[in-house]
């Protein structure tokens, strides 16, 4: 399958002149951490045992850490307030949070009129507007314009009245951005495939050719097939939704594979973004100027600041694979997607460099102990 990066690796998408000297002006810190959230710190809205204790320990001892999640659907401020509430006011700062769609804020200079998929109304629209996108449509807006766009289960009148907006049906959509898992997969699939095969993003039209290149770009914020929710076995994530879209596109385009874009873990662009966020947070702690989040440099600079950066996650295919590929240390916990025996079932799973741990507390404490040695 071909995956085209529409922005993060293109020099014309982002300025490259404001990237300050990346070298640390003071001695390096022995260790820093990046944590996944679901399955590492939380199960749905329930804190995982010792997660709060772990974060408070790091804060007290001024050990830098960030949260790097494939979740999303909210502004960073709303997600942060929720996290601090659920994690007993551990005082996580907005500078420490990277959601799967956070790097998409750098696409505002590339796309104007966007359709944002997934998440809950009105929060996901608010997240895109907060990034600076000028016109943000949601599937509910298209259903309001023409309820026959999806002939089966529909939004309620109350939902449409409360959450939809009016828009110019004759104005093309520039891009589709999947911020989060869909809440109404049938409607979303239909609308997305319509637009991918439309005449230049004009709703209600159909192009007269087939191709692996969609009429407008589609960008997924992550590719997680499964995620750890508040259920005894993992649930389908955005990656399952992407499979459905790709297979339907292939059927509609005579076997041509969809050319799409994927962010989130384990993509290198997301780790490069997180690398700069971690450095910026360290610089803030040391009263230094921000390094900037310059994504055209798809490499790690954190080794200039830290002897070790440890990615703590529950998913070998995203957290561990991405951390390994980016050159960070990795620690796998048993409180989420990963279960004992998974490496025997699938020998291709990425293995953590530091080992498998019972929970995030064990992962952090033993990682720190290894550094001291």
TORVEX-933346 format. One record per residue: chain; residue number from 1; x, y, z of N, C-alpha, C in turn. Coordinates in steps of 0.001 Angstrom, whole numbers, plus 500000, padded with zeros to 6 digits. Example, Ala and Ser with C-alpha at 12.3 -4.5 7.8 and 13.67 -1.06 7.14 Angstrom:
2
- chain resi nX nY nZ caX caY caZ cX cY cZ
- A 1 513190 494310 507800 512300 495500 507800 513200 496700 507800
- A 2 512850 497750 507080 513670 498940 507140 512900 500030 507870
END
This chain:
373
- chain resi nX nY nZ caX caY caZ cX cY cZ
- A 1 500847 498813 500000 500000 500000 500000 500886 501241 500000
- A 2 500468 502246 499257 501226 503485 499177 500674 504488 500164
- A 3 501541 505118 500903 501128 506162 501836 501888 507426 501499
- A 4 501147 508474 501158 501774 509744 500812 501694 510682 502002
- A 5 502811 511280 502377 502810 512263 503442 502563 513623 502805
- A 6 501400 514190 503052 501015 515417 502378 501681 516655 502943
- A 7 502171 516582 504190 502692 517816 504742 503962 517668 505554
- A 8 503991 516748 506517 505029 516835 507521 506428 516658 506970
- A 9 506571 515936 505858 507893 515738 505308 508177 516670 504139
- A 10 507285 517615 503872 507471 518520 502751 508002 519855 503240
- A 11 509058 520337 502598 509686 521582 503042 508808 522794 502773
- A 12 507851 522695 501825 507005 523844 501533 505800 523924 502456
- A 13 505651 522952 503351 504491 522961 504234 504763 523711 505531
- A 14 505999 523733 505961 506338 524359 507232 507580 525223 507078
- A 15 507658 526322 507827 508876 527130 507785 510031 526356 508409
- A 16 511234 526568 507893 512389 525856 508456 513452 526834 508965
- A 17 513065 528081 509088 514058 529085 509467 514054 529392 510958
- A 18 513053 528896 511713 512960 529267 513118 513394 528158 514052
- A 19 514153 527214 513526 514620 526091 514343 515913 526504 515013
- A 20 515847 526783 516322 517023 527301 517014 518028 526187 517276
- A 21 519197 526551 517734 520241 525580 518056 519675 524508 518982
- A 22 519717 523248 518520 519052 522178 519253 519885 521629 520400
- A 23 521126 522028 520529 521973 521442 521562 521655 522027 522929
- A 24 521693 521169 523940 521404 521597 525297 522514 522508 525813
- A 25 522130 523664 526384 523153 524583 526908 523627 524203 528313
- A 26 522986 523217 528937 523383 522772 530269 523486 521248 530269
- A 27 524069 520655 531311 524263 519192 531313 522966 518413 531095
- A 28 523102 517259 530475 521949 516437 530151 521290 515862 531401
- A 29 519984 515588 531261 519215 514923 532314 519314 513415 532096
- A 30 519467 512616 533166 519674 511170 532990 518536 510458 532266
- A 31 517271 510860 532516 516169 510098 531946 514937 510977 531782
- A 32 514144 510666 530763 512850 511318 530536 511898 510257 530006
- A 33 510594 510528 530120 509602 509521 529749 508540 510092 528808
- A 34 508009 509187 527985 506803 509460 527201 505820 508329 527511
- A 35 504595 508684 527882 503611 507684 528286 502431 507656 527326
- A 36 502030 506460 526934 500711 506295 526364 499698 506511 527495
- A 37 498434 506750 527156 497427 506999 528195 496530 505783 528410
- A 38 495734 505432 527387 494810 504310 527521 495580 503000 527630
- A 39 495351 502276 528709 496044 501013 528923 497331 501151 529714
- A 40 497782 502381 529916 499001 502633 530705 498667 503430 531963
- A 41 497926 504523 531781 497522 505356 532910 496045 505194 533261
- A 42 495227 504922 532234 493781 504836 532429 493181 503651 531693
- A 43 492078 503138 532236 491159 502275 531512 489865 503066 531402
- A 44 489579 503586 530213 488447 504487 530049 488627 505647 531022
- A 45 487742 505778 532007 487856 506875 532972 488354 506410 534335
- A 46 488902 505222 534369 489369 504669 535641 490898 504622 535681
- A 47 491521 505274 536657 492985 505229 536754 493478 503801 536989
- A 48 494541 503443 536312 495190 502156 536551 495963 502250 537870
- A 49 495916 501219 538696 496616 501271 539984 498071 501729 539839
- A 50 498450 502632 540718 499798 503199 540823 500133 504224 539730
- A 51 499194 504484 538809 499463 505486 537773 499619 506876 538381
- A 52 498706 507224 539281 498775 508535 539930 500055 508664 540745
- A 53 500380 507631 541495 501599 507629 542300 502836 507825 541428
- A 54 502827 507191 540248 503971 507299 539331 504164 508725 538845
- A 55 503080 509350 538382 503180 510710 537839 503575 511708 538919
- A 56 503047 511534 540113 503399 512436 541207 504874 512278 541585
- A 57 505373 511071 541523 506791 510834 541798 507663 511586 540784
- A 58 507293 511494 539506 508074 512170 538469 508017 513682 538637
- A 59 506833 514191 538957 506685 515633 539160 507528 516096 540351
- A 60 507437 515371 541448 508163 515739 542667 509666 515753 542436
- A 61 510143 514799 541644 511579 514670 541402 512042 515378 540122
- A 62 511134 516144 539530 511438 516966 538349 512053 516147 537217
- A 63 511485 514951 537020 511894 514104 535894 510956 514406 534729
- A 64 511476 514894 533601 510607 515321 532497 509816 514154 531914
- A 65 508543 514423 531579 507733 513422 530888 506635 514115 530087
- A 66 506182 513421 529050 505042 513876 528257 504074 512708 528099
- A 67 502863 513022 527689 501868 512012 527354 501708 512003 525839
- A 68 501887 510835 525243 501826 510687 523791 500754 509651 523474
- A 69 499577 510118 523068 498437 509233 522910 497923 509219 521474
- A 70 497388 508092 521057 496686 508013 519787 495213 508377 519942
- A 71 494834 508796 521139 493484 509285 521366 493340 510716 520887
- A 72 492117 511201 520902 491863 512575 520467 490377 512879 520491
- A 73 489991 513860 519672 488590 514239 519589 488221 515441 520432
- A 74 489175 515971 521193 488940 517130 522043 490070 518139 521852
- A 75 489833 519369 522252 490949 520304 522328 491915 519789 523389
- A 76 493155 520182 523266 494142 519757 524261 493762 520260 525651
- A 77 493144 521434 525731 492752 521992 527038 491672 521128 527691
- A 78 490664 520721 526937 489604 519888 527504 490156 518530 527923
- A 79 490975 517913 527060 491551 516622 527411 492443 516748 528658
- A 80 493184 517833 528755 494061 518035 529900 493257 518166 531199
- A 81 492191 518953 531161 491357 519127 532349 490768 517789 532790
- A 82 490337 516975 531819 489777 515667 532143 490843 514766 532760
- A 83 492036 514757 532171 493115 513919 532681 493485 514296 534111
- A 84 493612 515583 534366 493981 516013 535712 492893 515689 536728
- A 85 491651 515686 536264 490552 515303 537147 490578 513810 537439
- A 86 490764 513013 536392 490767 511560 536565 491998 511080 537315
- A 87 493112 511786 537123 494372 511382 537743 494673 512194 538994
- A 88 493607 512584 539677 493701 513240 540996 494634 514442 541011
- A 89 494415 515336 540032 495160 516602 540020 496670 516414 540096
- A 90 497181 515600 539186 498625 515412 539105 499319 516598 538437
- A 91 498517 517602 538059 499048 518864 537522 499864 518674 536249
- A 92 499359 517811 535360 499953 517707 534025 499697 519026 533303
- A 93 500676 519505 532567 500551 520786 531863 500261 520556 530392
- A 94 499685 521562 529761 499317 521425 528354 500546 521206 527483
- A 95 501702 521684 527956 502959 521478 527228 503391 520017 527219
- A 96 502729 519183 528012 503117 517778 528144 502191 516827 527378
- A 97 501207 517351 526672 500196 516505 526041 500285 516550 524519
- A 98 500432 515373 523914 500389 515234 522451 499297 514230 522111
- A 99 498214 514718 521489 497173 513832 520987 497512 513417 519565
- A 100 496780 512435 519060 497104 511924 517726 496970 512987 516649
- A 101 496023 513914 516829 495816 514932 515801 496516 516255 516104
- A 102 497255 516343 517220 497930 517601 517542 498831 518100 516407
- A 103 499620 517230 515738 500447 517740 514627 499643 518293 513462
- A 104 498344 517999 513386 497541 518492 512261 497346 520002 512306
- A 105 497669 520621 513436 497531 522071 513498 498467 522760 512509
- A 106 499489 522023 512061 500399 522593 511070 499874 522471 509642
- A 107 498665 521959 509490 498065 521848 508157 497139 523010 507839
- A 108 497006 523958 508738 496062 525056 508512 496467 525941 507338
- A 109 497756 525952 507014 498202 526747 505871 498096 525986 504560
- A 110 497640 524733 504623 497548 523896 503424 496103 523643 503006
- A 111 495212 523509 503996 493810 523220 503702 492918 524260 504371
- A 112 491872 524647 503670 490960 525665 504171 489647 525049 504651
- A 113 488942 524395 503738 487630 523819 504028 487801 522325 504290
- A 114 487680 521877 505541 487983 520487 505872 486766 519786 506473
- A 115 486671 518476 506208 485674 517628 506844 486389 516836 507930
- A 116 485961 516992 509174 486606 516327 510307 485709 515188 510791
- A 117 486299 513997 510858 485570 512771 511187 485940 512292 512586
- A 118 484977 511660 513268 485238 511009 514544 485017 511912 515735
- A 119 484994 511295 516903 484802 512058 518120 483348 512452 518331
- A 120 483147 513279 519327 481817 513666 519768 481558 515131 519437
- A 121 480365 515414 518912 479980 516810 518689 479640 517461 520033
- A 122 480048 518729 520247 480753 519616 519323 482264 519634 519521
- A 123 482787 518705 520333 484172 518821 520794 485200 518669 519680
- A 124 484951 517756 518738 485943 517544 517688 486009 518741 516742
- A 125 484844 519301 516423 484847 520515 515598 485608 521631 516317
- A 126 485369 521751 517605 486061 522789 518383 487573 522597 518350
- A 127 488027 521341 518385 489470 521075 518334 490069 521570 517024
- A 128 489390 521290 515906 489896 521724 514598 489872 523245 514472
- A 129 488808 523865 514954 488723 525331 514916 489821 525931 515782
- A 130 490078 525319 516927 491127 525811 517826 492498 525786 517160
- A 131 492722 524829 516250 493993 524775 515520 494113 525898 514498
- A 132 492965 526455 514076 492997 527551 513120 492396 527243 511762
- A 133 491783 526056 511596 491107 525778 510327 489919 526715 510181
- A 134 489795 527316 508996 488800 528366 508803 487379 527824 508678
- A 135 487228 526693 507969 485890 526122 507775 485962 524638 508116
- A 136 485211 524244 509131 485260 522868 509627 483861 522257 509536
- A 137 483732 521264 508662 482468 520556 508525 482535 519224 509242
- A 138 481350 518749 509646 481204 517446 510270 480131 516667 509500
- A 139 480147 515339 509578 479117 514557 508874 477695 514992 509188
- A 140 477444 515423 510415 476102 515853 510789 475624 517033 509953
- A 141 476564 517878 509486 476202 519014 508643 475705 518540 507281
- A 142 476369 517502 506750 475965 516966 505449 474630 516234 505542
- A 143 474404 515558 506674 473117 514885 506883 471989 515908 506989
- A 144 472268 517024 507660 471269 518084 507756 470926 518630 506373
- A 145 471953 518820 505533 471739 519361 504196 470901 518418 503346
- A 146 471166 517116 503446 470407 516118 502674 470367 514816 503461
- A 147 469275 514549 504196 469176 513344 505022 469326 512044 504243
- A 148 469110 512081 502926 469207 510866 502109 470643 510466 501801
- A 149 471617 511255 502277 473012 510915 502010 473366 509568 502627
- A 150 472681 509195 503709 472816 507867 504311 471409 507389 504676
- A 151 470905 506356 503982 469477 506020 504086 469070 505203 505299
- A 152 469989 504885 506181 469652 504018 507313 469600 504812 508620
- A 153 470329 504379 509640 470274 505064 510928 470719 506513 510763
- A 154 469948 507424 511330 470234 508849 511165 470417 509520 512518
- A 155 471041 510696 512471 471082 511532 513663 469663 511923 514044
- A 156 469444 512137 515324 468125 512596 515760 467946 514072 515419
- A 157 466700 514504 515382 466415 515915 515122 467055 516789 516191
- A 158 467029 516314 517424 467627 517078 518515 469126 517262 518303
- A 159 469799 516207 517856 471234 516297 517595 471521 517265 516455
- A 160 470749 517169 515386 470957 518057 514237 470723 519507 514623
- A 161 469654 519763 515355 469360 521137 515769 470455 521696 516671
- A 162 471034 520843 517497 471998 521307 518483 473415 521439 517944
- A 163 473808 520518 517048 475227 520431 516699 475578 520757 515246
- A 164 474605 520808 514348 474950 521022 512944 475059 522510 512625
- A 165 475761 522811 511525 475861 524182 511027 475473 524185 509560
- A 166 475139 525362 509055 474840 525511 507627 476132 525789 506877
- A 167 476168 525400 505607 477359 525626 504794 476955 525726 503332
- A 168 477889 526166 502519 477659 526311 501084 477895 524975 500396
- A 169 476832 524325 499932 476931 522993 499327 477759 523012 498048
- A 170 477916 524189 497445 478654 524302 496177 480137 524620 496381
- A 171 480578 524663 497628 481991 524920 497908 482697 523593 498173
- A 172 483707 523245 497387 484381 521946 497548 485075 521807 498903
- A 173 485185 520579 499362 485945 520263 500563 487384 519970 500155
- A 174 488341 520528 500880 489757 520409 500521 490401 519118 501019
- A 175 489968 518633 502179 490603 517453 502763 489676 516821 503800
- A 176 489882 515517 504016 489185 514785 505063 490199 514481 506153
- A 177 489862 514800 507398 490765 514552 508516 490045 513702 509550
- A 178 490572 512511 509798 489978 511624 510797 490677 511892 512124
- A 179 490011 512651 512980 490603 513045 514252 490506 511943 515305
- A 180 489472 511096 515187 489207 510139 516250 488345 509007 515688
- A 181 488106 507982 516489 487278 506865 516055 485870 507357 515719
- A 182 485239 506795 514673 483896 507248 514285 482856 506848 515322
- A 183 481829 507675 515467 480706 507338 516348 479528 506782 515555
- A 184 479496 507042 514251 478460 506505 513366 479164 506032 512090
- A 185 479689 504800 512150 480568 504326 511091 479877 504254 509731
- A 186 478596 503885 509697 477895 503774 508422 477824 505100 507693
- A 187 477365 506132 508386 477281 507465 507786 478656 507962 507361
- A 188 479638 507792 508247 480981 508295 507957 481609 507589 506762
- A 189 481448 506268 506671 481985 505525 505528 481391 506022 504223
- A 190 480087 506186 504199 479426 506618 502966 479902 508001 502527
- A 191 479927 508934 503460 480326 510305 503126 481783 510363 502682
- A 192 482655 509646 503387 484077 509654 503025 484289 509084 501631
- A 193 483688 507926 501338 483877 507322 500010 483285 508195 498921
- A 194 482163 508854 499204 481605 509799 498238 482621 510870 497879
- A 195 483262 511437 498896 484192 512541 498660 485490 512074 498012
- A 196 485973 510899 498402 487203 510387 497795 487041 510137 496305
- A 197 485817 509846 495890 485530 509554 494473 484707 510661 493816
- A 198 484754 511853 494391 483963 512979 493884 484732 513748 492811
- A 199 484103 514769 492294 484793 515694 491404 485408 516799 492254
- A 200 486669 516618 492578 487450 517627 493297 486828 518045 494622
- A 201 486225 517087 495334 485717 517376 496663 484357 518036 496701
- A 202 483643 518064 495597 482310 518663 495558 481274 517622 495962
- A 203 480563 517905 497014 479590 516969 497570 478491 516659 496558
- A 204 478160 515366 496436 477080 514963 495541 477491 514751 494105
- A 205 478812 514795 493827 479299 514549 492468 480092 513252 492438
- A 206 480307 512728 491252 481090 511503 491081 482017 511682 489887
- A 207 483305 511452 490093 484273 511613 489013 484098 510490 487992
- A 208 484612 510714 486797 484410 509753 485711 485680 508949 485408
- A 209 486519 508729 486427 487720 507923 486251 488028 507193 487546
- A 210 488943 506198 487471 489384 505480 488659 490875 505723 488866
- A 211 491309 505686 490120 492705 506003 490406 493037 505582 491830
- A 212 494348 505407 492100 494762 505159 493484 494841 506469 494262
- A 213 494805 507587 493557 494850 508888 494215 493430 509407 494398
- A 214 493024 509664 495635 491663 510162 495867 491491 511577 495329
- A 215 490262 511964 495138 489978 513309 494632 490461 514381 495594
- A 216 490375 514100 496872 490930 514986 497903 491683 514110 498903
- A 217 492686 514654 499576 493459 513829 500523 492645 513436 501739
- A 218 492942 512265 502277 492382 511821 503544 493531 511522 504490
- A 219 493431 512036 505703 494506 511948 506688 493946 511324 507961
- A 220 494521 510206 508366 494115 509519 509584 495053 509926 510718
- A 221 494493 510172 511884 495334 510602 513000 496038 509442 513682
- A 222 495593 508203 513443 496336 507042 513914 495860 505802 513188
- A 223 496564 504704 513380 496237 503458 512685 496087 502300 513664
- A 224 495638 502582 514882 495474 501533 515882 494303 500626 515526
- A 225 494596 499366 515284 493524 498399 515033 492716 498162 516301
- A 226 493407 498079 517443 492765 497798 518721 493227 498808 519763
- A 227 492391 499027 520766 492796 499852 521889 492148 499316 523154
- A 228 492740 499669 524284 492291 499145 525564 491231 500056 526158
- A 229 489979 499627 526101 488861 500378 526663 488445 499719 527978
- A 230 487310 500148 528505 486830 499603 529771 486008 498332 529509
- A 231 486666 497370 528848 486062 496078 528531 487155 495028 528666
- A 232 486768 493776 528843 487748 492752 529180 488692 492386 528038
- A 233 488320 492665 526797 489231 492471 525666 489265 493754 524845
- A 234 490374 494033 524113 490495 495287 523372 489385 495474 522344
- A 235 489095 496737 522039 488054 497127 521081 488686 497651 519800
- A 236 487897 497620 518687 488380 498154 517426 488639 499654 517548
- A 237 489726 500090 516891 490069 501499 516864 490007 502057 515460
- A 238 490658 503196 515280 490628 503903 514005 491261 503091 512877
- A 239 492206 502223 513236 492830 501390 512218 491842 500462 511536
- A 240 490858 499962 512289 489818 499123 511700 488972 499939 510732
- A 241 488673 501163 511100 487922 502079 510233 488699 502348 508945
- A 242 490018 502532 509084 490851 502767 507899 490837 501553 506963
- A 243 490890 500346 507519 490824 499137 506686 489540 499120 505877
- A 244 488426 499436 506522 487137 499445 505826 487134 500458 504686
- A 245 487663 501648 504934 487709 502682 503898 488591 502254 502739
- A 246 489757 501701 503059 490689 501295 502009 490109 500170 501148
- A 247 489452 499207 501762 488877 498096 501005 487712 498555 500141
- A 248 486876 499434 500666 485759 499957 499880 486277 500806 498710
- A 249 487303 501614 498969 487885 502418 497887 488443 501517 496793
- A 250 489103 500453 497206 489680 499498 496248 488594 498875 495382
- A 251 487478 498509 495989 486361 497925 495240 485772 498918 494245
- A 252 485712 500177 494648 485115 501206 493789 486064 501694 492711
- A 253 487345 501340 492810 488346 501856 491881 489128 500738 491200
- A 254 488416 499658 490894 488969 498584 490066 490288 498034 490608
- A 255 490358 497862 491935 491540 497261 492545 492652 498220 492889
- A 256 492497 499502 492611 493528 500491 492949 493562 500741 494451
- A 257 494758 500642 495045 494908 500906 496474 494787 502401 496750
- A 258 494145 502732 497859 493980 504130 498245 495310 504732 498693
- A 259 495631 505874 498144 496792 506647 498566 496340 507572 499703
- A 260 496740 507264 500936 496290 508039 502079 497465 508437 502961
- A 261 497163 509120 504049 498183 509611 504974 497826 509175 506387
- A 262 498843 508755 507149 498606 508307 508516 499573 509015 509463
- A 263 499038 509576 510539 499844 510118 511626 499708 509186 512830
- A 264 500118 509655 513989 499993 508875 515218 501099 507848 515342
- A 265 501156 507223 516508 502118 506135 516715 501748 504950 515835
- A 266 502689 504262 515192 504145 504363 515326 504819 505242 514267
- A 267 504085 506125 513595 504660 506915 512507 505781 507815 513023
- A 268 506836 507920 512245 508008 508687 512674 507673 510162 512855
- A 269 506725 510686 512054 506362 512093 512173 505822 512414 513564
- A 270 505049 511498 514121 504483 511736 515449 505553 511674 516531
- A 271 506521 510776 516374 507601 510713 517353 508529 511916 517221
- A 272 508733 512408 515998 509546 513605 515810 508867 514805 516471
- A 273 507552 514877 516321 506804 515951 516969 506916 515841 518487
- A 274 506707 514622 519012 506780 514390 520455 508178 514685 520993
- A 275 509203 514375 520205 510592 514632 520587 510792 516112 520885
- A 276 510264 516957 520011 510408 518397 520207 509567 518890 521384
- A 277 508376 518295 521579 507538 518670 522719 508244 518339 524031
- A 278 508873 517179 524091 509601 516777 525294 510768 517720 525568
- A 279 511496 518071 524521 512611 519011 524683 512096 520376 525150
- A 280 511008 520836 524530 510440 522128 524915 510014 522137 526382
- A 281 509447 521026 526833 509010 520975 528229 510229 521025 529161
- A 282 511292 520307 528797 512532 520351 529574 513098 521771 529604
- A 283 513079 522433 528452 513607 523795 528384 512758 524736 529246
- A 284 511438 524513 529249 510564 525328 530091 510907 525137 531564
- A 285 511138 523892 531956 511508 523613 533349 512809 524315 533727
- A 286 513660 524538 532733 514961 525169 532983 515002 526623 532532
- A 287 513796 527214 532334 513678 528639 531989 514456 529005 530728
- A 288 514351 528144 529714 515027 528384 528446 514005 528584 527328
- A 289 514417 529218 526258 513551 529495 525120 513125 528206 524431
- A 290 511905 528201 523913 511385 527040 523198 512232 526724 521978
- A 291 512392 525417 521719 513123 524998 520527 512246 525065 519293
- A 292 510929 525088 519471 510003 525061 518343 509735 523636 517904
- A 293 508583 523402 517326 508200 522053 516895 508388 521922 515394
- A 294 509639 521932 514971 509955 521936 513548 509981 520519 512992
- A 295 508916 520152 512278 508735 518763 511886 509459 518369 510615
- A 296 510065 519309 509929 510783 518916 508726 512072 518177 509067
- A 297 512474 518238 510319 513642 517492 510767 513158 516203 511416
- A 298 513030 515145 510634 512442 513902 511136 513503 513030 511801
- A 299 514050 513543 512872 515061 512812 513614 514998 513245 515068
- A 300 515647 512497 515934 515604 512791 517362 516744 513723 517750
- A 301 516394 514768 518492 517386 515635 519092 517435 515455 520606
- A 302 516562 514570 521117 516470 514428 522569 517757 513870 523183
- A 303 518594 513191 522380 519843 512676 522944 520813 513806 523283
- A 304 520508 515027 522835 521302 516183 523237 520902 516669 524633
- A 305 519742 516211 525113 519190 516698 526376 519096 515620 527450
- A 306 518902 514368 527011 518668 513275 527951 519586 512097 527615
- A 307 520073 511443 528651 520833 510217 528411 519919 509111 527888
- A 308 518679 509110 528362 517711 508095 527933 516316 508699 527870
- A 309 515562 508361 526810 514132 508644 526749 513423 507301 526661
- A 310 512442 507086 527533 511747 505806 527593 510291 505996 527199
- A 311 509866 505275 526162 508459 505228 525772 507799 504086 526535
- A 312 506806 504417 527362 506085 503407 528137 504714 503211 527501
- A 313 504461 502002 527006 503201 501753 526319 502674 500353 526565
- A 314 501450 500135 526082 500802 498824 526242 500607 498108 524918
- A 315 500956 498784 523810 500686 498235 522481 502000 498048 521712
- A 316 502430 496797 521497 503693 496578 520771 503691 497150 519361
- A 317 502534 497169 518701 502485 497602 517305 502562 499113 517146
- A 318 502236 499862 518167 502286 501316 518051 503321 501911 518997
- A 319 503113 501767 520299 504026 502368 521277 505446 501830 521150
- A 320 505574 500526 521137 506902 499904 521166 507586 499981 519808
- A 321 506869 499647 518756 507463 499714 517412 507911 501133 517089
- A 322 507067 502116 517384 507419 503504 517090 508598 503984 517907
- A 323 508595 503677 519206 509712 504088 520055 511019 503449 519635
- A 324 510971 502154 519325 512182 501465 518863 512725 502085 517588
- A 325 511843 502323 516627 512272 502852 515326 512841 504262 515436
- A 326 512383 504990 516449 512852 506367 516616 514120 506455 517448
- A 327 514541 505334 518010 515779 505325 518774 515623 505558 520259
- A 328 514370 505556 520759 514146 505658 522190 514208 504277 522825
- A 329 514381 504231 524133 514182 503003 524883 512676 502754 525009
- A 330 512277 501511 525209 510851 501204 525307 510578 500232 526446
- A 331 509441 500438 527109 508989 499571 528196 507526 499220 527954
- A 332 507221 497940 528004 505868 497446 527721 505184 497039 529019
- A 333 503923 497479 529209 503177 497125 530421 502054 496147 530084
- A 334 501615 495417 531124 500613 494368 530948 499189 494823 531247
- A 335 498994 496117 531392 497692 496622 531824 496780 497049 530679
- A 336 497192 496776 529427 496391 497217 528287 496263 496174 527206
- A 337 496628 496549 525992 496473 495682 524823 497316 494417 524944
- A 338 498568 494567 525353 499462 493409 525443 499037 492445 526548
- A 339 499076 491148 526229 498822 490095 527215 499943 489063 527136
- A 340 500219 488407 528239 501226 487348 528247 500925 486322 527161
- A 341 501964 485956 526409 501800 484988 525332 501672 485606 523964
- A 342 501497 486932 523893 501320 487590 522588 502548 487433 521691
- A 343 503745 487457 522283 504952 487335 521465 505092 485930 520880
- A 344 504526 484941 521554 504540 483580 521003 503517 483438 519887
- A 345 502388 484133 520019 501344 484079 518991 501792 484817 517735
- A 346 502391 485981 517912 502850 486789 516781 504317 487140 516997
- A 347 505191 486418 516328 506632 486609 516508 507157 487873 515825
- A 348 506294 488569 515086 506698 489808 514425 506449 491040 515282
- A 349 505830 490860 516432 505571 492010 517297 506882 492640 517756
- A 350 506885 493969 517789 508067 494683 518276 508257 494412 519759
- A 351 509492 494130 520160 509781 493825 521556 510429 495033 522243
- A 352 510063 495287 523490 510604 496451 524208 512073 496265 524557
- A 353 512813 497353 524515 514249 497277 524795 514530 497069 526279
- A 354 513642 497551 527138 513868 497459 528580 513095 496327 529243
- A 355 512145 495738 528533 511420 494613 529091 509932 494839 529239
- A 356 509256 493814 529775 507815 493832 530020 507589 493964 531519
- A 357 506680 494852 531906 506472 495162 533313 504991 495010 533686
- A 358 504751 494785 534964 503373 494592 535425 502519 495833 535229
- A 359 503098 497001 535489 502347 498248 535374 503303 499411 535171
- A 360 502738 500622 535055 503542 501793 534748 504506 502116 535894
- A 361 504115 501867 537130 505002 502132 538269 506257 501269 538183
- A 362 506066 499983 537935 507220 499090 537807 508099 499504 536629
- A 363 507462 499885 535523 508221 500284 534330 509101 501492 534616
- A 364 508546 502479 535297 509295 503699 535582 510399 503443 536604
- A 365 510066 502799 537694 511052 502603 538761 512218 501727 538302
- A 366 511898 500674 537554 512982 499801 537091 513801 500467 535988
- A 367 513165 501307 535182 513921 502054 534166 514890 503022 534829
- A 368 514426 503725 535852 515286 504641 536584 516440 503889 537238
- A 369 516156 502722 537806 517179 501925 538446 518246 501474 537442
- A 370 517811 501120 536227 518774 500701 535197 519676 501849 534800
- A 371 519119 503062 534773 519918 504233 534419 520966 504500 535494
- A 372 520573 504336 536748 521514 504577 537842 522689 503623 537799
- A 373 522466 502432 537288 523546 501453 537204 524503 501780 536068
END
